[in-house]
Amino acid sequence: MHSVLDRALDCVVGALGKTTDTTGVTLHRSPDAGRARLADRAFDFNSAVPSGVRLEMLTDATELELDARLTVVLPLGMPSGGSVFDLVVDGGLREPVVAKEQSPIDPAFFDPGTGSPEAGPAEPTTVRFRIGPRAGERRVEIWLPVTPAVTLIDVRVPDGASVRPAPASGPLWVHYGSSISQCSDADRPTATWPAAVARSAGRSLVNLGLGGQCQLDPFMARAVRDLPASAISLELGINVHNADSMRERAFVPAFHGFLDTIRDGHPSTPVLVVSPIVCPAAEQRPGPTLVGPDGMVHTVDRPEELAFGALTLARIRALLSEHVEQRRRDGDDRLHIVDGTTLFGPDDVADLPDGLHPNAAGYARMAERFLTRSFGRAGAFG
């Protein structure tokens, strides 16, 4: 076996940046400069969770080994089922490959009030992918996990085997969103709803769904603007509510500013806004949301005099609908909106185990419904 790390990095699809240090190469789903200025632990971690990131290569290798460090967020002492990789060979999805060796960090690491220490580097693990007997050059995709932050250490193939970047799998679809789009509860990387939709629609995916971080950050709008997308979707609203980070006065211009920036680079590209899916605790109550001892999401009571301009999910949906329609009246007929509750609504809450995030079955249902409303014949991108 010999190292092909540099060539493998040329095959990365779905990442916007990377950091290299003595522990390896960490791929990021955010621009390096904006992330550095923000300097937020939770943003950094979720940016390094490679949801939708994969190696797309042409290779005559019969097998491939990947060394990586996998860091998961788990309450200390809680067991994990491992990190799942997916292998696709000439379009055929193989059985998932599971890496058991992971290093957990406690959620308290992300709370600046705890004084928790810096997380140390995870221990390395080796993941082996059996591609099959030598049969000439094949298209191989390795989809990285959607739960841990991943640092690549090395990629190896048998002596004499070659690796080079594969052509794009289709026109580029860029999706921006929250943990609902990062899909860390999916049972495999190709089963996140954006990945499932992209594979069904024949699109190359860049998934900018970042857990807790869909805050209409201007540097993320610039990132979307600068990508050569043929279709753009924006799953908006839930993280603004979760963090109670904006009131109506700030949310409306932030939304317009985000779209204005995207339109600077994509004046006629179809853009589909997705309003929040159902979250029972937040429908008629403003944020922030917290997680109780039972693992369920809930809101907190606030004095009535602080309620002016506070955002419930119902109000966020109404605002997004109103302002998309306003922009359409102003001439942007390539801007569309889908009500998130038509993708995952009140009748689906049995698959919402924590009251906020769908489970694997819920994500599968979202994929089916979004595919019709986006890339279907009568969809926004159809």
C-alpha positions in Angstrom: 0.0 0.0 0.0 1.2 3.5 -0.7 -0.1 7.0 0.4 -2.2 9.0 -2.0 -3.4 11.6 0.5 -2.5 14.6 -1.7 -4.4 13.1 -4.7 -7.3 12.1 -2.5 -7.6 15.7 -1.2 -7.9 16.7 -4.9 -10.9 14.4 -5.0 -12.8 16.1 -2.1 -16.3 17.3 -3.0 -18.6 19.3 -0.7 -16.0 21.1 1.5 -15.3 24.8 1.3 -12.1 24.9 3.3 -9.5 22.9 5.2 -7.1 23.3 8.1 -3.8 21.3 8.3 -1.8 20.8 11.4 0.2 18.1 13.1 -2.9 16.0 13.7 -3.9 15.9 10.0 -6.2 17.6 7.6 -9.7 18.8 8.7 -12.2 19.5 5.9 -14.6 22.3 6.7 -18.1 23.2 5.3 -17.5 26.9 5.7 -15.0 29.5 4.4 -11.7 29.6 6.4 -11.6 33.4 6.8 -15.2 33.8 8.1 -14.8 30.9 10.5 -11.6 32.3 11.9 -13.2 35.7 12.5 -16.2 34.1 14.2 -14.0 32.0 16.5 -16.9 30.0 17.9 -16.3 26.4 19.2 -19.7 25.1 18.2 -19.5 26.6 14.7 -16.0 25.2 14.3 -17.1 21.7 15.3 -20.1 21.5 13.1 -18.2 22.9 10.2 -15.8 20.0 10.6 -18.6 17.4 10.6 -18.5 16.4 6.9 -22.2 15.9 6.1 -22.4 15.6 2.4 -18.6 15.7 2.0 -17.1 12.8 0.0 -14.2 11.7 -2.1 -15.2 11.3 -5.7 -12.4 9.5 -7.6 -11.6 7.4 -10.6 -9.3 4.5 -9.5 -8.2 1.0 -10.4 -7.6 0.2 -6.8 -9.1 -3.0 -5.4 -9.2 -1.6 -1.9 -8.6 1.7 -0.1 -7.5 2.5 3.5 -8.3 5.7 5.2 -6.7 6.9 8.5 -8.7 9.5 10.4 -9.5 10.9 13.8 -13.2 10.9 14.6 -14.5 13.2 17.4 -18.1 12.9 18.5 -20.2 15.0 21.0 -21.5 12.7 23.7 -22.2 13.1 27.4 -19.2 11.4 28.9 -19.8 7.7 29.6 -22.6 7.4 27.0 -21.8 4.6 24.4 -21.8 5.3 20.7 -22.6 3.0 17.9 -19.7 4.1 15.8 -19.2 6.4 12.8 -20.6 5.3 9.5 -18.9 5.7 6.1 -20.5 4.9 2.8 -18.9 3.4 -0.3 -20.4 3.9 -3.8 -18.8 2.1 -6.7 -20.0 3.0 -10.3 -23.2 4.3 -8.8 -23.9 1.2 -6.7 -24.3 1.8 -2.9 -22.4 -0.8 -0.9 -23.0 -1.9 2.7 -22.0 0.8 5.2 -18.5 0.7 6.8 -18.5 1.4 10.5 -15.5 2.7 12.5 -15.9 2.0 16.2 -12.8 3.9 17.4 -14.0 7.4 18.3 -13.1 10.1 20.9 -16.1 11.7 22.7 -16.2 15.3 23.9 -18.8 16.4 26.4 -21.4 18.9 25.2 -20.2 21.2 28.0 -17.1 21.8 25.9 -19.2 24.2 23.8 -20.4 26.3 26.8 -18.0 29.1 27.5 -19.5 29.4 31.0 -18.3 26.0 32.1 -14.6 26.7 31.8 -14.3 23.2 30.3 -10.8 22.4 29.0 -9.8 22.2 25.3 -10.7 18.9 23.7 -7.6 16.8 23.0 -7.0 15.2 19.6 -8.9 12.0 18.9 -7.1 8.7 18.6 -6.6 7.6 15.0 -8.6 4.8 13.4 -8.2 3.0 10.1 -11.2 2.3 7.9 -10.9 -0.2 5.0 -13.0 -0.1 1.9 -13.2 -3.3 -0.3 -13.8 -2.0 -3.8 -13.5 -5.4 -5.6 -11.3 -7.3 -7.9 -9.2 -5.4 -10.4 -11.4 -4.5 -13.3 -9.9 -1.3 -14.7 -10.8 2.2 -13.6 -14.0 2.7 -11.7 -15.9 5.6 -10.2 -15.6 5.4 -6.4 -17.2 7.7 -3.9 -16.4 7.6 -0.2 -19.0 9.5 1.8 -17.7 10.7 5.2 -19.7 10.4 8.4 -22.4 12.8 9.5 -21.9 12.6 13.3 -18.2 13.1 14.2 -15.8 15.9 13.2 -13.3 14.2 10.9 -9.6 14.8 10.5 -7.9 12.9 7.7 -4.5 11.5 8.4 -3.8 9.4 5.3 -5.3 7.6 2.4 -3.7 4.5 0.9 -4.2 2.2 -2.1 -2.3 -0.9 -3.3 1.1 -0.4 -4.9 0.6 0.4 -8.6 -3.0 1.6 -8.3 -3.9 5.1 -9.4 -6.3 7.8 -8.1 -7.6 10.9 -9.9 -10.6 13.2 -9.5 -13.9 12.0 -11.0 -16.1 14.2 -13.1 -18.9 16.0 -11.2 -21.9 13.7 -10.6 -24.2 16.4 -12.0 -25.1 20.1 -11.8 -24.3 21.7 -8.5 -27.0 22.1 -5.9 -26.0 24.2 -2.9 -28.1 23.8 0.3 -27.8 26.0 3.4 -29.5 25.2 6.7 -29.4 23.9 10.3 -29.0 20.6 12.1 -32.2 19.6 10.3 -30.1 19.6 7.2 -26.8 18.3 8.7 -28.8 15.2 9.8 -26.5 13.8 12.4 -29.3 11.3 13.3 -29.3 9.7 9.8 -28.2 6.1 9.8 -25.6 6.5 7.1 -24.1 9.4 5.1 -26.1 8.9 1.9 -29.3 8.8 4.0 -29.3 12.5 5.1 -32.3 14.0 3.3 -30.1 16.4 1.2 -27.8 13.5 0.1 -30.8 11.3 -0.7 -32.3 14.0 -2.8 -29.1 14.8 -4.6 -28.5 11.2 -5.5 -32.1 10.8 -6.8 -32.0 14.0 -8.8 -28.5 13.5 -10.3 -27.1 16.6 -8.6 -23.7 17.3 -7.0 -24.4 18.4 -3.5 -22.7 21.0 -1.3 -24.5 20.7 2.1 -24.0 23.8 4.2 -26.4 22.6 6.9 -24.6 23.4 10.2 -26.0 22.3 13.5 -27.1 25.4 15.5 -25.4 27.7 13.1 -28.0 28.8 10.5 -28.0 32.4 11.7 -27.9 34.1 8.2 -24.2 34.9 8.7 -23.1 37.3 5.9 -19.9 35.2 5.3 -22.1 32.2 4.6 -24.2 34.2 2.1 -21.0 35.2 0.3 -19.9 31.5 0.3 -23.2 30.5 -1.4 -22.9 33.5 -3.8 -19.4 32.4 -5.0 -20.3 28.8 -5.7 -21.2 27.8 -9.3 -24.6 26.6 -8.3 -27.4 25.7 -10.7 -29.9 25.4 -7.8 -29.9 26.9 -4.3 -32.0 26.1 -1.3 -32.1 27.7 2.1 -33.6 26.0 5.2 -34.2 28.9 7.5 -35.6 29.9 10.9 -35.2 27.2 13.4 -31.8 28.2 14.7 -32.8 31.8 15.1 -35.6 30.5 17.3 -33.4 28.0 19.2 -30.8 30.7 20.1 -33.3 33.5 20.4 -30.7 35.3 18.4 -33.0 37.8 16.6 -36.3 39.5 17.0 -38.5 40.4 14.1 -36.8 43.8 13.5 -33.4 42.1 13.0 -34.6 38.9 11.3 -36.4 40.5 8.3 -33.5 42.6 7.1 -31.1 39.8 7.8 -33.1 37.6 5.5 -33.2 40.2 2.8 -29.5 40.9 3.1 -28.7 37.2 2.9 -30.8 36.9 -0.3 -29.4 40.1 -1.8 -25.9 38.8 -1.4 -26.7 35.5 -3.1 -28.5 37.4 -5.9 -25.3 39.5 -6.5 -23.7 36.3 -7.8 -26.8 34.4 -8.9 -29.3 36.9 -10.4 -31.4 34.2 -12.1 -30.5 30.9 -10.4 -33.6 29.3 -8.8 -33.6 29.7 -5.0 -36.0 27.7 -2.8 -36.6 28.9 0.8 -37.6 26.2 3.2 -39.4 27.5 6.3 -39.1 25.5 9.6 -40.4 22.0 10.0 -42.7 21.3 13.0 -41.3 21.7 16.5 -44.2 21.4 18.9 -42.6 23.2 21.8 -41.7 26.2 19.6 -44.8 26.7 17.4 -46.5 29.4 19.6 -43.7 30.2 22.1 -40.6 32.2 21.4 -37.1 30.8 22.1 -34.6 30.1 23.3 -35.0 26.3 23.4 -33.3 24.1 26.0 -32.9 20.4 26.4 -34.5 18.9 29.5 -33.3 15.9 31.6 -35.6 13.7 29.5 -33.8 14.7 26.3 -36.7 16.7 25.0 -36.6 20.2 23.7 -38.6 22.9 25.5 -38.9 26.6 25.7 -38.7 28.8 28.8 -41.2 31.3 30.2 -40.3 35.0 29.9 -41.9 38.1 31.3 -44.7 39.4 29.1 -43.1 42.8 28.7 -40.2 41.1 26.8 -42.5 39.5 24.2 -42.6 42.3 21.7 -41.0 41.2 18.5 -40.0 37.8 19.8 -40.2 35.1 17.2 -42.3 31.9 17.4 -42.0 29.3 14.7 -45.4 30.2 13.4 -44.4 33.8 13.1 -41.1 32.9 11.4 -43.0 30.9 8.7 -45.4 33.8 8.2 -42.6 36.3 7.8 -40.6 34.1 5.4 -43.8 33.6 3.2 -44.6 37.3 3.3 -41.2 38.5 2.3 -40.6 35.8 -0.4 -43.9 36.9 -1.9 -42.8 40.6 -1.7 -39.6 39.9 -3.6 -41.6 37.9 -6.2 -43.9 40.9 -6.7 -40.8 43.0 -7.1 -39.7 40.8 -10.0 -37.8 37.8 -8.6 -39.9 35.1 -10.1 -37.0 32.6 -9.6 -37.4 32.7 -5.8 -39.7 30.1 -4.3 -40.8 28.9 -0.9 -42.0 25.7 0.6 -43.7 25.4 4.0 -41.5 23.2 6.1 -44.5 21.6 7.7 -45.4 20.0 4.3 -42.0 18.2 4.5 -42.3 17.2 8.2 -45.4 18.3 10.0 -47.7 17.6 13.0 -48.6 14.1 11.7 -44.9 13.1 11.7 -44.0 13.9 15.3 -43.7 10.2 16.1 -40.4 10.4 14.2 -39.2 13.5 16.2 -37.7 11.8 19.2 -36.3 14.9 20.9 -39.1 17.2 19.7 -36.7 19.0 17.3 -34.7 16.6 15.1 -36.2 13.9 12.9 -34.9 10.4 13.1 -33.7 8.3 10.2 -37.3 7.4 9.1 -38.2 11.1 9.3 -35.3 12.2 7.1 -36.3 9.6 4.5 -39.8 11.0 4.4 -38.4 14.6 4.1 -36.3 13.5 1.2 -39.2 12.0 -0.7 -41.3 15.1 -0.2 -38.6 17.6 -0.9 -37.6 15.8 -4.1 -41.1 16.3 -5.5 -41.2 20.0 -4.5 -37.8 20.9 -5.8 -36.5 18.7 -8.6 -39.9 17.2 -9.6 -41.5 18.2 -12.9 -43.5 20.9 -11.2 -40.9 21.7 -8.6 -38.9 24.9 -8.1 -35.9 23.4 -9.9 -37.7 21.2 -12.3 
